[in-house]
Amino acid sequence: MTLRPSGGSGSALAWIKSSYSGSDNNDCVEVAATRDTIHIRDSKNPHGPQLHLRPAAWADFVAYAATER
């Protein structure tokens, strides 16, 4: 997996999505990190609701997701 910048949404955050995203570039979640918060949104609805997590919670989720199949 590689990460690539998301299309321009007018947001001050630097949104990225996985290279595993669908071929139409809209079938994925996007993530933007700040020092204190990980922002998560649906790429199909960039102006919709967002999930905000602390970096430690995001790290725990990613570790769990990487091991569970």
C-alpha positions in Angstrom: 0.0 0.0 0.0 1.2 3.5 -0.8 -0.5 6.7 0.2 -1.3 9.5 -2.2 -2.7 13.0 -1.7 -6.4 13.3 -2.2 -8.1 15.6 -4.6 -8.6 19.2 -3.7 -11.5 19.7 -1.4 -10.7 23.2 -0.2 -9.7 21.8 3.2 -6.7 23.1 5.0 -5.9 19.5 6.1 -3.7 17.4 3.9 -6.0 14.4 3.1 -4.5 11.2 1.9 -6.0 7.9 0.8 -4.6 4.4 0.2 -3.4 3.2 -3.2 -5.9 0.4 -2.6 -8.7 2.9 -3.4 -11.0 2.0 -6.2 -10.2 2.9 -9.8 -12.6 5.8 -9.8 -10.7 7.3 -6.8 -13.8 7.6 -4.7 -14.1 4.2 -3.0 -12.1 4.8 0.1 -11.8 6.6 3.4 -9.3 9.5 3.6 -7.1 10.4 6.5 -5.5 13.6 7.6 -3.2 13.9 10.5 -2.4 16.8 12.8 -0.2 16.7 15.9 -3.2 16.0 18.2 -5.9 14.5 16.0 -6.4 12.0 13.2 -9.3 13.0 10.9 -11.1 10.4 8.9 -13.8 10.9 6.2 -15.6 9.2 3.4 -14.0 10.1 0.1 -17.4 10.1 -1.6 -18.6 12.8 0.8 -15.7 15.0 1.6 -17.9 17.7 3.2 -19.8 15.2 5.3 -19.2 14.1 8.8 -15.8 13.2 10.0 -14.4 10.9 12.7 -11.7 12.3 14.9 -9.3 10.1 16.9 -6.3 10.6 19.1 -3.1 9.3 17.4 -2.8 6.5 20.0 -6.3 5.3 19.2 -5.6 5.4 15.5 -2.4 3.4 16.0 -4.3 0.8 18.0 -6.9 0.5 15.2 -4.3 0.2 12.4 -2.5 -2.5 14.3 -5.7 -4.4 14.9 -6.9 -4.0 11.3 -3.5 -5.3 10.0 -3.8 -8.5 12.0 -7.5 -9.4 11.7 -8.7 -10.9 8.4 
